[in-house]
Amino acid sequence: MNTDPNLDTYAAVDLGSNSFHMLVARREHGELRVLDRIKEMVRLGGGLDSEGNLDPQVRENALNCLSRFGQRLRGIPADNVRAVGTQTFRRLKNTDEFLTAAELALECPVDIIAGREEARLIYMGVSQWVTEEQRKQLVIDIGGGSTELIIGEGPDPLELESLQFGCVSVTNRFFSDGRVTARRLRKARRAVLAELQDIQSIYRRTGWQTAVGSSGTVRSAAAICQANGWCENKITREALKKLRLKALSFKTTAEIAIEGLSERRQPVFIGGLAILLACFEALEVSELQISQFALREGLLSDMLGRLEHRDPRDKAVRALMSRFGVDSGQAARVRTTALDLFNQLQPSHGLGEAYRELLGWAAELHEIGLGLSHESYQIHSAYLVEASDMAGFSRQEQLFLAALAGFQRRDIPKDFSAKLPRRLSIILPVPLLCMRLAWIFCRTREDSAIPDIEISMYDSRVLLTLSEDWNKHHPLTIADLEYEEQALQTTGLQLEIKYTDHESA
């Protein structure tokens, strides 16, 4: 019996625009017990200029923090760890360069997630860790680079939105020189209100019984309200008015020293307050309950769901297939063939279950572009996969799926993997080989046309073995395979086709 406690230990790393967080928990009797929480104020978003360039000192501070996090992660199984980057990672100019350094320091992959996926995970964290699960609730999460607004009922989100405003970005934009005035705070609040116009009527109409706030700005505001006796364990509208007046009694952000506000939060609090004021006004919030849980708890819940075969990515793929009227029979045919090829090659490529799943989903989505146009439909398929909101998928995963769908047939350009981070670009050729061969063998959309396929690989040489008898009756497929021998050379693979007479053998 294996008694290694690390097998039941899980870690979630949230690389936010203001702070980096790590949560380590152990699963005991079906529940997670927190072992460790680590938080460092990195201010990554504050080190990003308007063109997406990262300040060298902030970059160094971030990597040093990740090295410390990496030490704590050692010994925890790779499948039990997930790290995500949010708004600042989405804005980085040279994403791949910094991502490579970050992953090396942390010693695990970093997924960049879209705003709506961030919102989904935040809601999962808040809803999974509160007692009144069946109440319809509004969740407001004000981060460093973005603000997520979610309405959900029980464990299910009903509305998801991510605004490109956070405490760091608003402070930098409206209070860049540190001066605090009522006019500047009003201007910042109105800018956020303008962004909220698009959703406020939908959110008000959907409604909620409880409003809940999470993350640093909200928790800091609640701590101030409690320390000053304005309210207990929540933020009321009256308490928020008092907080606004108190903040405006200081002339600069450096001077804001309110009881209950930490020194680390002080430089960016005024921007977060502007967002909080706008959310209360636009959504007509009367009081905000406080959650101690947010994105990192959502990451843990989502990770456990994947390990227990409750993966939201399955549902996202089915939704896209339904929306674009995918031929489910053909999708299943291509999926089965592609995965059979992948499985045969597994001893050579050594890729795990995660890449097998991605290949399977790409096969199911490879024809969604037919809903737009038959001509070059693979290009449309790639665009739809890359641009759609797909719950559970990171940006890198969607780019990987898009590459498989976009290069499933015809020529392969030299820059076929240019959009992917290096760790995925070096892996892409083998799943792409499986996808392209599956498309060829399933092109006629007939099960009877698919032969018994034997495939093996040694280094970059791929040997495909088919029956000589089958060869005689499928000239179209043979022509496609002969074309493939040339096309695949761009990926660095050399395809060789061999025909055997099984009867004589």
C-alpha angles and dihedrals in degrees: 000000000000110000098177103137091205090072088071095039120103133187134198122194119197112193101194131178093254106022138020114221133189126190121190120189139169125221112234125170091346094308135095119243115195113238102173142005121192124183130178127181101228099158092210092165091054090058094056119096126209091271095052097257116145121226109247094230093050089047091053092047090051094050092047089053091049090051089056091048089048091058090056091049095055112115095023110115113257092237089057095058129076128175125186135189120210138190100337091048088051090054099045114122097210097033098161094052094052093038092056091051092045093051091048091052094044093040093223137076119275117217117208107216130200122243096256091048088051088052092050092051092047090053090047089053095048097041097044093053102045129083103228096066098160097054117104106244141185114219121200116190116180110194133175097269105014143020121226122206119189136172115197143160118219108321095338124091114220100182127023127187137163121197121202091233125099136160092265097045095045092047091049093048102044103022101033095140092045096248116138121205135157089243093055093046090049091049092050092048092050092050090056091044089056090056091047093055092084094059108025096089092048092048094046091049092049090049133186141219097219133030115209129189127203142182134034107315095046094044091048091050090050091049090052092049091050095044091052094045096244095125141337127250094338143053118251127192091249092049090050090054090053090048091052092052091047093051091049091055087076122076099210138026089243090060097050100115108158122165108261096027116110121225091239092057094042100087094057102028096098091060091050090049091055090054093046091051091050093049092051091050100042096044096035093235113181097186137358124217115212125239121197089202132074142135099347093052088049090053091054093049092047092048092052089048091056092049090050093049095256095121117163089205091073090057092046092054092048090050093054092046090053095045093054098037098244117192097247093197092057092042090054091046093053092042093053093048095045093049092047089056091045091051093050091051094044096098088058103040098034093207115158137227094281092066092042088057092049091051091050093051092046089053091052091050100039094104102041088106089068086078087069104035140337093219108090089345091167089069090054091046091054092049094049093048092048097044103038125099101247114181114230097015123113120220091254092052092051091049089051091051090046092053091051092048095041097050098037091117144009123025122355112218120223091246093051093131099035095113094055128086113252095257089060099036092061090051098046100083096069098048088043090053089053092048095049095046091047090053090051096049092045097042095108090052092230124123091210091061093061110095131207101275128205116188133172137169136208115185103312096338116102120194117200115191121197137169117268089220092055089048092061094058102042109058094155093056092045090053090052091049092050089052088049092058088067099035096054093057088082089066093052094253125121114211119204121184121208127187122205135190100230093188093058090041 
